[in-house]
């Protein structure tokens, strides 16, 4: 509904300006509306297709059987093909090296924990914002967090995400399980009664942090790490994490289970698998083998 509401608002305005009945979606008005969206912005095929899908909910039958609309959408696909948001991604090692220190202040600890969880799982910020203290389980090997709430990729019959973090003694300052335990202990007395969300705001009044707050925290860490946030958003952690894991030889089965893609999904190959941007260093310049 959140995705389609903008379509319905635009369609209503479009019809009011042309004295059209917004509840009678015929072929010609629909084509005029889609062409209007195409001409008025630099949207790609996916956006136009989303508008078409939203309006198809209001009619009997399906637009997929309409030859004229099908040909129009093929033309849009050629003019504005779907493209990945990033041609390359930042190297997670840059952020990890920046965070590889003992942090005890609550603001820095909160930001460090959320971006480490994002990089360690490849999950969306929405999923992390739904994590609850009641669903955290610590074991001798690490910890796991079960997410029972509906997330973007929830489907009938598909498993709900489980965030798993093993203890990481090789770089203890980057161990998510250890940091999570310390964060829960530090925020124990600050949590308002009945607040089950793991992340709470570090300013008074301490309330559950929503996904917009977590996105802002991630972006703050990217800025201080030297990542260009004019190009990369907080969601880019999903691209960086999955691309780095794939480059390191992690299997597709492990990637899809952690990040929440289905077995047959081509989303990673089409939109997330990207070359990692190398940061120029003296070592790279001197030691790189010349062709």
Buried (B, 14 or more C-beta within 10 A) or exposed (E): EEEBEEBBEBBEEBBEEEEBEBEEBEEEBBBEBBEBBBEEEEBBBEBBBBBBEBBBEEEEEEBEEBEEBEEBBEEBBEEBEEEEBBEBBBBBEBBBEBBEEEBEEBEBBBBBBBBBBBBBBBBBBBBBBBBBBEBBEBEEEBBBBBBEBEBEBEEEEEEBBBBBBBBBEEEEBBBBBBBBBBBBEBBEEBBEEEBEBBBBBBEEEBBBBBBEBBBBBBBBBBEEBEBEBEBBBBBBBBBBBBBBBBEEEBEEEEBBBBBBBEEEBEBBEEBBBBEBBEEEEEEEEEEEEEE
